[in-house]
Amino acid sequence: MEAANNAPLWPPASQGDEERDDGVPEQTPRTKRVNREIPFFLTKPQYLTIKDELDAAVQRVLDTSFFVLGTELTAFEAAWADYLGVARAVGVGSGTEAIHLALRALDIGPGDEVLTVSHTAVATTVAISSTGATPVFVDIDPHTYTMDCTELERRITPRSKAIVPVHLYGHPADMDPILSLAERHGLVVVEDAAQAHGAEYRGRRCGTLGAAGAFSFYPTKNLGAYGDGGAVVTNDTALAERLVLLRNYGWSERYYSAIKGYNSRLDELQAAILGAKLPHLDSWNARRRRLAALYTAALADDAGASAIQVPTEAAWAAEASACTTNDFTESCKPVPAPHTYHLYVVRVPERDRVQARLRERGIATQVHYPVPVHLQEAYQDLGYTPGSLPHTEQAAAEILSLPLYPELTDDDVQYVAAALRETVAGL
Ligand SMILES: Cc1ncc(COP(=O)(O)O)c(C=O)c1O
C-alpha cells in the first residue's frame, strides 16, 4: 500500500472514482470539465490522511491471518462501547443487520407493528420487514426531518411493539417524548443511529438511549469501514449476549445451536480499520460541523439566498462546536457534537432543475431520499398512498444534499454555496 510515486497524497491526481450514495453505490455523472469539479463524496482523501495507521492495522490482520471473530473485533467493540458510554457493542455485518438483529433479540416478529419513519434509507424498513413485523410509518417534523412525536402517539395500536426512530443526517430525533411514549405503551425502542456516529441528544450519545442502538459502518458514514459493517450497542448485557448468539448461527459454542441464528459478523479487517479510525472521529465530526456552519453562513446571508432553506438544529441538538480552525487534523479539539452532519441537506425550489444546473457546473449533489419508503413499489402492500405523510412527501420533493466530508476545503464549500445561490436566484 505504498504511494506509487512521490506525488502529494492529497489532492489526488484524479477525483470522482470512489463516490458513493448513502447506501447505494452510484457514479456521479461527469460533465464537461469547464468548471471546478466538486465530487459529492470521496473515501480516498481520508485514507491518505491516516494512511500509515490504516496500513498498519490491515497489515496486523494479514500477519495474524485470523479473519473472523478475533481480537480485532473484541478490541473495537470495547473501544466503540467506551466511546459511546454504553455497556456493550456487538459487531455485526451491516447497519441493516444491526437493526434487524436488535429487533430479533427483543423478540419482535410476525404480527407485531414497528413504528418508524418513511423519510429514511430504505434499509430501516428492510430490517423491520426481515423480522416479519409490519412497519408503520410516522410523518416527520419538517424542520429536523426526524420522527414527529405527536404523530407517533396517534399511530400506536394494540399491536405496536417497538419504535425505530432514525437520527437522520446526523441530527438526533427527539428522544425524550419517544422514550416516554414507549414506556407508557410498553414498547421497546431501537435507535437507527446509522447516520449519527458521535451525535448527541441532550449530552448523551445517540444510540445509547433506547433498549438498543444500531450503527452502520458503510464506507460513506462518519465512521466508515472499507466494506460493509455494523454494530448494535446496548446497556443490557443479557441482550448483548443474545446478539452474540444471533450473529453467529445461534451457536452457544462451536457447532451447538442454542437458538436459531444468522450469519452476520463484523470481520477482523473491518474491525481493525474502524479501530484505527475511531480516535479521529471527534475531529472529523468537528470539521463537518465547521463546514456546515460555513455553508449556513454563506447560504443565509442575502436576499438571493432566501429561497434556500438551510438545516436547523433543534433545541435538543443546538450546542455549537468550538472548532473554528481550518486544520481538522491538529487543532480541532474533540467537542460535543449534537448534530454531526452526516449530510448537509437544504431545501430549494425546483430541486431537480437546481441539481441539474449544479451538475453542469461540476458540482455533484444527491437526494436523500427521492422516493419515501411508503411510496416505493416494494411497500405498496402496506396500503399508503400519496398524501399519507405530507411532510415526508414535501421534503422528498425539495431536499438536496450538498457535498460535505471532512477533507473538503473551506473554499470548496464557498464555491458550492455561491453556485447554489446564483442558481436559485436565476431560476
Ligand atoms: C438511516 C440508515 N439506516 C440504516 C442503514 C443501513 O446501513 P447498511 O448500509 O450498513 O446496511 C443506513 C445506511 O445506508 C442508513 O443511512
The ligand as a Gaussian input file, in Angstrom:
#p B3LYP/6-31G(d) Opt

LIG

0 1
 C      -30.583000       5.678000       8.238000
 C      -29.938000       4.393000       7.818000
 N      -30.366000       3.238000       8.362000
 C      -29.822000       2.071000       8.038000
 C      -28.798000       1.982000       7.121000
 C      -28.281000       0.639000       6.740000
 O      -26.909000       0.509000       6.906000
 P      -26.084000      -0.505000       5.969000
 O      -25.981000       0.111000       4.617000
 O      -24.781000      -0.628000       6.667000
 O      -26.830000      -1.791000       5.953000
 C      -28.318000       3.145000       6.525000
 C      -27.224000       3.112000       5.531000
 O      -27.367000       3.404000       4.406000
 C      -28.899000       4.386000       6.879000
 O      -28.477000       5.534000       6.328000

